[in-house]
C-alpha cells in the first residue's frame, strides 16, 4: 500500500512511455534511486510541465510511495529551487550534461544516502549562482564525488611523494611500473583539488590544455574504479566548450 510522503529529488533520466507519459529516474533525498511514472505529461493540458523533468533539475515533491518498490507516482511537484542560469548558460548546461552522464553511471543504491545527496544537491545550486565561467567545477566534482564512491585518493602528496597511482588511488614516492600513473604537475593538481571545494575552485590556476589532460586523467580514474563505467559521450563536448 502506498502512502503520501514528501521528498526532494534530482532528475537523472526521463524516458517516454506509452502515448503521453514518461518514466522519470530520480535520486531522491528520502529513498535513494526511484523511478516515477508521470501520466499524460506530454499532453497540451498536462497536470505537470514536461520541463520539470529536465536532467539534474532539483524538485520538491509529494509522492505516493510504495515500500515494495516498482514505479512510484507523484502527487505534487515543483522546482526547488528553480535554476536561474543553468538552463540558459551554455557553459553550465554542458557541465550539467556531463555530470548527469557521470551520475547515471555511478549511482546504484535504492536506499537513502543523505551526505551524497547533499553534496550533489548543494553543488548544483552553487553552479547555478556562480558568476563567470565555472571552468574547474567538474574537476572538483569528480574528485570529491569519488569520496562517496569509495575511491577518494589518499592525502599523502608531497615533493618526495609525487606520483599518483590511478590503479590503487594512492600517491607514491616511486614511479609505478604500469602506465596508469600520473606525474607532476598533474599529480599535484589532483592533490590541490582534494583541498578545494566549489567555493574555492578558482584557486586552481591551470591552462585550458592542462585542464583537458586533467579531465582525461580523472575520467580514466573513474573507468578503473566504477564497474561498467564505459565511455562518456559528453566528454568531447565538454572539452570543446571549456577549451
Rosetta silent file (secondary structure, phi, psi, omega in degrees, C-alpha in Angstrom):
SEQUENCE: XXXXXXXXXXXXXXXXXXXXXXXXXXXXXXXXXXXXXXXXXXXXXXXXXXXXXXXXXXXXXXXXXXXXXXXXXXXXXXXXXXXXXXXXXXXXXXXXXXXXXXXXXXXXXXXXXXXXXXXXXXXXXXXXXXXXXXXXXXXXXXXXXXXXXXXXXXXXXXXXXXXXXXXXXXXXXXXXXXXXXXXXXXXXXXXXXXXXXXXXXXXXXXXXXXXXXXXXXXXXXXXXXXXXXXXXXXXXXXXXXXX
SCORE:     score description
SCORE:     0.000 S_00000001
   1 L     0.000  136.331 -179.727    0.000    0.000    0.000 S_00000001
   2 E   -89.463  150.759  176.849    1.310    3.462   -0.901 S_00000001
   3 E  -129.163  150.587  178.059    1.400    6.422    1.485 S_00000001
   4 E   -73.336  127.104 -179.141    1.774   10.134    0.824 S_00000001
   5 E  -138.496  152.925  175.726    5.329   11.268    1.575 S_00000001
   6 E  -102.303  140.915  174.193    7.405   14.394    0.999 S_00000001
   7 E  -159.297  160.672  168.241   10.868   14.289   -0.551 S_00000001
   8 E  -104.857  161.235 -177.674   13.173   16.283   -2.771 S_00000001
   9 E  -152.640  158.464  177.595   14.780   14.733   -5.824 S_00000001
  10 E  -117.345  120.238 -178.076   17.332   15.228   -8.573 S_00000001
  11 E   -69.656  130.749  177.425   16.217   14.222  -12.073 S_00000001
  12 E  -108.727  -44.252 -177.146   18.600   11.789  -13.768 S_00000001
  13 E  -155.616  140.279  176.455   16.758   10.491  -16.825 S_00000001
  14 E  -121.816  126.986 -177.337   13.342   10.843  -18.470 S_00000001
  15 E  -122.794  130.426  177.544   12.083    8.157  -20.858 S_00000001
  16 E   -61.758  141.875 -178.744    8.930    8.375  -22.959 S_00000001
  17 E  -140.085  127.961 -177.858    6.303    5.804  -22.006 S_00000001
  18 L    56.105 -154.285 -173.261    3.149    4.957  -23.949 S_00000001
  19 L   -73.898  -40.715 -170.736    1.492    7.795  -25.884 S_00000001
  20 L  -137.235    7.075 -176.587    1.829   10.705  -23.499 S_00000001
  21 E  -104.787  171.299  175.554    3.537    9.558  -20.309 S_00000001
  22 E  -138.801  155.600  168.769    7.141    9.414  -19.107 S_00000001
  23 E  -110.535  124.698 -175.453    9.158    7.384  -16.635 S_00000001
  24 E  -112.863  120.658  174.192   11.498    9.588  -14.605 S_00000001
  25 E   -89.383  126.253 -179.496   14.522    8.185  -12.808 S_00000001
  26 E  -131.468  151.965  167.770   15.458   10.359   -9.821 S_00000001
  27 E   -98.293  108.967 -174.379   17.938   10.334   -6.982 S_00000001
  28 E  -100.599  154.241 -179.389   15.714   11.248   -4.044 S_00000001
  29 L   -67.586  -40.852 -172.802   16.669   12.528   -0.630 S_00000001
  30 L   -88.875  -25.870 -169.440   14.439   10.134    1.309 S_00000001
  31 L  -131.664    7.283 -178.142   14.573    6.949   -0.782 S_00000001
  32 E    70.080 -146.546 -179.423   17.676    6.976   -2.990 S_00000001
  33 E   -68.798  128.877  178.540   17.178    5.955   -6.622 S_00000001
  34 E  -143.561  146.995  175.312   13.497    5.784   -7.560 S_00000001
  35 E  -110.018  134.482 -177.900   11.549    5.601  -10.826 S_00000001
  36 E  -120.761  135.787  170.737    8.309    7.554  -11.208 S_00000001
  37 E   -95.746  129.424 -179.651    5.644    7.216  -13.872 S_00000001
  38 E  -119.213  106.888 -174.883    4.122   10.574  -14.808 S_00000001
  39 L   -79.127  140.760  171.245    0.966   10.107  -16.842 S_00000001
  40 L    68.116   13.857 -173.583   -0.133   12.496  -19.582 S_00000001
  41 L   -69.374  -18.818 -179.562    2.830   14.846  -19.148 S_00000001
  42 L   -96.233    9.909  173.829    3.260   15.187  -22.920 S_00000001
  43 L   -84.916  159.073 -177.177   -0.322   16.349  -23.441 S_00000001
  44 L   -66.188  -30.290 -179.353   -1.085   20.031  -24.028 S_00000001
  45 L  -112.696   46.140 -177.428   -3.088   20.300  -20.793 S_00000001
  46 L   -68.388  150.309  176.961   -0.825   18.162  -18.624 S_00000001
  47 L   -65.585  -39.030  179.601   -1.006   18.381  -14.836 S_00000001
  48 L  -118.680  140.436  178.183    2.788   18.757  -14.666 S_00000001
  49 L   -72.112  136.205  179.370    5.003   20.600  -17.159 S_00000001
  50 H   -60.648  -28.122 -177.860    7.393   18.333  -19.045 S_00000001
  51 H   -65.237  -18.106  177.604   10.151   20.925  -18.452 S_00000001
  52 H   -62.903  -26.036 -169.828   10.182   19.973  -14.760 S_00000001
  53 H  -105.463   33.806  174.021   11.884   16.718  -15.649 S_00000001
  54 L   -75.805  154.604 -177.236   14.976   18.018  -17.438 S_00000001
  55 L   -53.907  129.966  176.970   18.340   16.445  -16.465 S_00000001
  56 L    65.168   18.034  168.587   19.532   17.419  -12.961 S_00000001
  57 L   -63.005  145.566  179.119   16.527   19.604  -12.206 S_00000001
  58 E  -100.717  123.169 -172.968   16.004   19.937   -8.451 S_00000001
  59 E  -124.471  149.230  170.146   12.479   19.055   -7.383 S_00000001
  60 E  -114.052  129.032 -170.665   10.329   19.140   -4.264 S_00000001
  61 E  -136.449  154.413  160.470    7.607   16.509   -4.327 S_00000001
  62 E  -111.494  124.638 -174.244    4.715   14.854   -2.584 S_00000001
  63 E  -124.308  156.720  168.422    4.697   11.242   -3.747 S_00000001
  64 E   -90.902   99.449 -173.703    2.639    8.111   -3.381 S_00000001
  65 E   -92.916  127.687  174.887    5.415    5.919   -2.006 S_00000001
  66 E  -105.334  113.727  179.363    5.225    2.122   -2.255 S_00000001
  67 L   -59.492  -23.440 -178.562    7.737    0.441    0.075 S_00000001
  68 L   -73.317   -9.685  178.544    7.583   -2.632   -2.178 S_00000001
  69 L    91.383 -157.448 -175.818    9.348   -0.674   -4.925 S_00000001
  70 L    79.996 -165.324 -179.608    8.497   -0.562   -8.615 S_00000001
  71 L   -72.603  128.554  177.203    7.206    2.540  -10.345 S_00000001
  72 E   -96.090  168.931  178.696    6.223    5.309   -7.935 S_00000001
  73 E  -126.872  154.366 -176.755    3.757    8.128   -8.572 S_00000001
  74 E  -109.810  129.085  176.670    3.891   11.879   -7.961 S_00000001
  75 E   -91.472  -43.141  179.320    1.031   13.787   -6.351 S_00000001
  76 E  -142.039  147.897  179.223    2.636   17.242   -6.373 S_00000001
  77 E  -155.542  143.395  174.013    5.907   18.592   -7.774 S_00000001
  78 E  -153.918  158.390  174.219    7.693   21.901   -8.191 S_00000001
  79 E   -64.345  139.002 -179.750   11.215   23.173   -8.811 S_00000001
  80 L  -152.665   91.906   -9.179   13.086   23.628   -5.543 S_00000001
  81 L   -86.329  169.062  172.764   14.780   25.861   -6.325 S_00000001
  82 L   -76.769  136.736  177.285   14.242   26.783   -9.964 S_00000001
  83 L   -64.345  143.214  177.530   17.520   27.360  -11.806 S_00000001
  84 L  -105.238  -19.924 -177.896   18.249   30.970  -12.676 S_00000001
  85 L  -137.117  -26.249 -175.107   21.191   30.437  -15.054 S_00000001
  86 L   -55.186  -40.609 -176.007   21.907   26.725  -15.651 S_00000001
  87 L   -75.031  -12.359 -174.290   19.215   26.428  -18.318 S_00000001
  88 L  -119.882  -12.891 -178.376   20.451   29.499  -20.214 S_00000001
  89 L   -96.971  117.932 -174.024   24.236   29.456  -19.760 S_00000001
  90 H   -60.651  -39.948  179.386   25.932   27.303  -22.414 S_00000001
  91 H   -62.814  -48.403 -177.096   28.923   26.513  -20.194 S_00000001
  92 H   -67.916  -38.886  178.222   26.780   25.452  -17.257 S_00000001
  93 H   -60.809  -41.015  179.511   24.391   23.460  -19.435 S_00000001
  94 H   -66.664  -41.145  176.897   27.311   21.499  -20.878 S_00000001
  95 H   -62.311  -41.960  179.459   28.715   20.804  -17.395 S_00000001
  96 H   -61.732  -42.286  179.362   25.271   19.614  -16.258 S_00000001
  97 H   -63.741  -38.528  177.480   25.016   17.188  -19.195 S_00000001
  98 H   -65.770  -49.802 -179.349   28.469   15.809  -18.344 S_00000001
  99 H   -62.282  -37.719  178.505   27.687   15.435  -14.634 S_00000001
 100 H   -59.666  -43.059  179.062   24.342   13.843  -15.484 S_00000001
 101 H   -66.365  -40.650  177.775   26.087   11.153  -17.532 S_00000001
 102 H   -62.464  -45.679 -178.616   28.613   10.517  -14.750 S_00000001
 103 H   -63.149  -40.431  179.246   25.863   10.229  -12.126 S_00000001
 104 H   -61.357  -33.231 -179.587   23.865    7.795  -14.251 S_00000001
 105 H   -80.067  -22.023 -171.352   26.903    5.533  -14.473 S_00000001
 106 H  -107.244  -31.123 -175.963   27.761    5.735  -10.776 S_00000001
 107 L   -80.309  125.651 -174.385   24.550    5.922   -8.737 S_00000001
 108 L  -129.929  -21.038 -165.624   23.237    2.448   -7.932 S_00000001
 109 L   -85.374  126.274  171.304   21.607    2.438   -4.497 S_00000001
 110 L   -91.554   51.161  177.370   17.853    2.226   -3.966 S_00000001
 111 L  -150.138  153.008 -176.282   18.372    3.450   -0.426 S_00000001
 112 L   -66.296  140.904  175.688   18.875    6.940    1.033 S_00000001
 113 L  -135.272   75.920 -171.531   22.398    8.375    1.085 S_00000001
 114 H   -53.505  -45.955 -179.620   21.948   11.806    2.728 S_00000001
 115 H   -62.222  -41.786  178.284   25.605   13.021    2.604 S_00000001
 116 H   -65.440  -43.463  178.828   25.925   12.119   -1.084 S_00000001
 117 H   -59.181  -45.453  179.984   22.554   13.663   -1.866 S_00000001
 118 H   -62.550  -40.339  178.791   23.539   16.908   -0.119 S_00000001
 119 H   -59.084  -48.129 -178.535   26.852   17.023   -1.993 S_00000001
 120 H   -69.008  -47.695 -176.659   25.142   16.780   -5.388 S_00000001
 121 H   -60.980  -49.234 -179.079   22.178   18.998   -4.491 S_00000001
 122 H   -67.584  -36.613  177.913   24.285   21.779   -2.947 S_00000001
 123 H   -61.576  -42.790 -179.984   26.851   21.573   -5.750 S_00000001
 124 H   -66.645  -37.349  176.727   24.180   22.113   -8.406 S_00000001
 125 H   -64.062  -41.417  179.218   22.779   25.082   -6.512 S_00000001
 126 H   -67.155  -37.578  176.376   26.253   26.630   -6.302 S_00000001
 127 H   -60.737  -40.232 -177.826   26.823   26.042  -10.008 S_00000001
 128 H   -63.252  -39.763 -175.507   23.600   27.886  -10.767 S_00000001
 129 H   -92.178   -4.182 -177.305   24.540   31.024   -8.814 S_00000001
 130 L   -64.187  134.803  179.500   28.223   31.026   -9.815 S_00000001
 131 L   -95.155  125.277  179.724   29.298   34.218  -11.582 S_00000001
 132 L   101.970 -167.786 -179.423   31.540   33.706  -14.609 S_00000001
 133 L   -90.369  117.785 -176.367   32.768   30.556  -16.347 S_00000001
 134 L   -82.896   65.783 -169.587   32.968   27.646  -13.846 S_00000001
 135 L   -62.340  -28.187 -175.866   35.990   26.104  -15.563 S_00000001
 136 L  -104.619    2.231 -173.210   37.065   23.910  -12.624 S_00000001
 137 H   -58.358  -48.957 -176.107   33.648   22.900  -11.313 S_00000001
 138 H   -65.910  -29.408  178.832   33.549   19.473  -12.951 S_00000001
 139 H   -70.022  -45.950  176.712   37.094   18.710  -11.762 S_00000001
 140 H   -61.540  -41.333 -179.822   36.255   19.482   -8.132 S_00000001
 141 H   -60.411  -49.382 -176.937   33.062   17.475   -8.509 S_00000001
 142 H   -60.912  -44.451 -178.112   34.827   14.381   -9.865 S_00000001
 143 H   -63.867  -45.594 -175.245   37.500   14.363   -7.165 S_00000001
 144 H   -82.000  -25.024  173.462   35.080   14.783   -4.255 S_00000001
 145 H   -62.533  -35.046  179.667   32.364   12.541   -5.704 S_00000001
 146 H   -58.666  -27.164  178.552   34.949    9.738   -5.544 S_00000001
 147 H   -60.118  -40.751 -177.971   34.846   10.083   -1.742 S_00000001
 148 H   -78.395  -19.603 -179.174   31.256    8.827   -1.686 S_00000001
 149 H   -93.131   -6.323  173.740   32.019    6.031   -4.135 S_00000001
 150 L    95.251   12.865  177.778   34.855    4.667   -2.026 S_00000001
 151 L  -135.457   38.934  173.480   37.949    5.605   -4.025 S_00000001
 152 L   -64.567  132.429 -178.127   38.902    9.078   -2.798 S_00000001
 153 L   -59.561  150.724  173.034   42.712    9.404   -3.162 S_00000001
 154 L   -69.252  155.792 -172.452   44.850    9.168   -0.067 S_00000001
 155 L  -104.855   62.732 -174.807   46.133   12.542    1.104 S_00000001
 156 L  -122.983   17.583 -179.138   49.880   11.926    1.134 S_00000001
 157 L   -65.191  139.666  173.064   51.159   14.045   -1.752 S_00000001
 158 E  -159.514  179.172 -179.881   54.435   15.911   -1.202 S_00000001
 159 L   -61.093  -29.164 -179.333   57.560   16.885   -3.110 S_00000001
 160 L   -99.658   -7.696  177.002   59.009   13.445   -2.393 S_00000001
 161 E  -122.624   74.753 -162.981   55.701   11.556   -2.826 S_00000001
 162 L  -108.611   -6.326 -179.804   54.840   12.927   -6.229 S_00000001
 163 E   -98.309  141.237  176.888   53.438   10.064   -8.324 S_00000001
 164 E  -113.420  120.692 -179.080   49.752    9.193   -8.308 S_00000001
 165 E   -88.636  108.819 -177.984   48.856    5.569   -8.939 S_00000001
 166 L   -65.520  -32.278 -178.378   45.476    5.506  -10.686 S_00000001
 167 L   -67.646  -43.553 -175.995   45.032    1.791  -10.063 S_00000001
 168 L   -99.183  -10.691  179.591   45.462    1.963   -6.292 S_00000001
 169 L    67.763   35.549 -178.650   44.370    5.572   -5.723 S_00000001
 170 E  -133.986  152.763  170.458   47.498    6.478   -3.762 S_00000001
 171 E   -86.670  143.899 -175.402   50.426    8.865   -4.011 S_00000001
 172 E  -143.105  146.962  179.841   53.774    7.121   -4.001 S_00000001
 173 L   -76.387  -22.105 -179.865   57.465    8.180   -3.913 S_00000001
 174 L  -107.092  136.470 -178.574   58.410    5.554   -6.512 S_00000001
 175 L   -68.281  123.493  177.514   57.009    5.628  -10.012 S_00000001
 176 L   -61.044  154.357 -176.430   54.753    2.586  -10.567 S_00000001
 177 L   -80.647  -16.778  179.050   55.781    0.296  -13.389 S_00000001
 178 L   -86.683  166.165 -173.593   52.373    0.367  -15.080 S_00000001
 179 L   -80.325  -14.801 -177.446   51.231    3.173  -17.407 S_00000001
 180 L   -83.446   62.968 -176.049   48.258    4.238  -15.273 S_00000001
 181 E  -130.114  137.089  179.047   50.421    6.681  -13.381 S_00000001
 182 E  -106.139  130.837 -179.317   50.068   10.449  -13.017 S_00000001
 183 L  -110.900  171.705  175.200   53.209   12.577  -12.823 S_00000001
 184 L   -62.843  144.941    5.171   53.832   16.221  -11.964 S_00000001
 185 L   -85.762   -4.514 -170.414   52.311   18.719  -12.452 S_00000001
 186 H   -71.406  -32.457  174.904   49.063   16.731  -12.761 S_00000001
 187 H   -63.697  -37.634  176.604   49.529   14.672   -9.611 S_00000001
 188 H   -66.624  -36.020  177.445   49.964   17.975   -7.775 S_00000001
 189 H   -64.842  -40.224  177.930   46.776   19.325   -9.358 S_00000001
 190 H   -62.927  -43.929  177.765   44.842   16.300   -8.086 S_00000001
 191 H   -60.683  -38.708  178.941   46.249   16.860   -4.599 S_00000001
 192 H   -67.665  -40.916  179.013   45.206   20.521   -4.800 S_00000001
 193 H   -60.959  -31.955  178.261   41.693   19.619   -5.941 S_00000001
 194 H   -63.863  -25.561 -178.390   41.365   17.433   -2.860 S_00000001
 195 H   -93.694  -11.242 -176.578   41.835   20.543   -0.717 S_00000001
 196 L   -97.010  168.196  171.728   39.432   22.750   -2.684 S_00000001
 197 L  -138.814 -172.976 -175.757   35.654   22.942   -2.808 S_00000001
 198 L   -65.269  -28.004  179.570   33.105   24.639   -5.061 S_00000001
 199 L   -77.318  -26.950 -175.404   33.608   27.987   -3.316 S_00000001
 200 L  -110.989   11.034 -171.823   37.408   27.918   -3.668 S_00000001
 201 H   -62.040  -23.166  179.741   37.765   26.142   -7.041 S_00000001
 202 H   -67.432  -13.758 -179.217   39.201   29.241   -8.749 S_00000001
 203 H   -69.127  -17.826  175.221   42.395   28.773   -6.749 S_00000001
 204 L   -82.012  106.089 -176.633   43.445   26.040   -9.189 S_00000001
 205 L  -100.533  100.237  179.782   45.252   28.061  -11.858 S_00000001
 206 L  -136.333  159.698  179.372   45.776   25.909  -14.939 S_00000001
 207 L   -80.962  168.651  177.466   45.650   26.401  -18.695 S_00000001
 208 H   -61.233  -39.755  179.953   42.932   25.008  -20.973 S_00000001
 209 H   -64.811  -42.190  178.265   45.365   22.387  -22.264 S_00000001
 210 H   -66.659  -38.131  179.736   46.247   21.303  -18.724 S_00000001
 211 H   -62.751  -39.002  179.265   42.571   21.214  -17.771 S_00000001
 212 H   -64.130  -44.805  178.670   41.868   18.878  -20.693 S_00000001
 213 H   -63.612  -43.217 -178.698   44.654   16.482  -19.641 S_00000001
 214 H   -63.776  -40.624  178.162   43.500   16.591  -16.018 S_00000001
 215 H   -61.689  -46.346  178.581   39.915   15.854  -17.029 S_00000001
 216 H   -60.833  -37.492  179.399   41.007   12.840  -19.080 S_00000001
 217 H   -63.789  -44.864 -179.333   43.068   11.644  -16.113 S_00000001
 218 H   -69.021  -36.471  176.650   40.117   11.825  -13.722 S_00000001
 219 H   -64.743  -40.907  176.045   37.814   10.113  -16.213 S_00000001
 220 H   -61.057  -38.398  177.268   40.365    7.310  -16.549 S_00000001
 221 H   -58.769  -43.230  178.029   40.383    7.058  -12.742 S_00000001
 222 H   -67.572  -39.753  178.396   36.621    6.520  -12.817 S_00000001
 223 H   -59.126  -33.808 -179.236   36.909    3.971  -15.615 S_00000001
 224 H   -77.465  -26.817 -169.885   39.266    1.959  -13.403 S_00000001
 225 H  -114.167  -10.021  177.813   37.144    2.104  -10.253 S_00000001
 226 L  -111.186  121.615 -179.082   33.491    2.109  -11.359 S_00000001
 227 L   -58.897  132.885  176.362   32.163   -1.168  -12.759 S_00000001
 228 L    56.494   35.496 -179.007   30.966   -0.901  -16.368 S_00000001
 229 L   -64.722  -41.939  177.274   31.706    2.827  -16.455 S_00000001
 230 L    68.408 -160.423 -177.473   32.366    2.759  -20.205 S_00000001
 231 L  -100.378  146.732 -179.389   32.913    5.839  -22.325 S_00000001
 232 L   -94.638  118.704 -179.656   31.357    9.253  -21.746 S_00000001
 233 L   -68.539  -28.512 -174.845   29.530   10.636  -24.775 S_00000001
 234 L   -85.968   -5.504 -173.700   29.528   14.161  -23.314 S_00000001
 235 H   -62.825  -46.028 -177.565   33.287   14.303  -22.690 S_00000001
 236 H   -63.767  -39.678  179.360   34.262   15.649  -26.098 S_00000001
 237 H   -64.083  -44.569  179.567   31.594   18.353  -25.973 S_00000001
 238 H   -60.172  -41.618  179.840   32.721   19.478  -22.521 S_00000001
 239 H   -61.823  -42.738 -178.206   36.319   19.696  -23.704 S_00000001
 240 H   -66.335  -40.430 -176.502   35.360   21.857  -26.677 S_00000001
 241 H   -70.196  -40.015 -174.745   33.235   24.232  -24.604 S_00000001
 242 H   -98.043   10.085  179.136   35.756   24.734  -21.809 S_00000001
 243 L   -67.760    0.000    0.000   38.887   24.770  -24.015 S_00000001
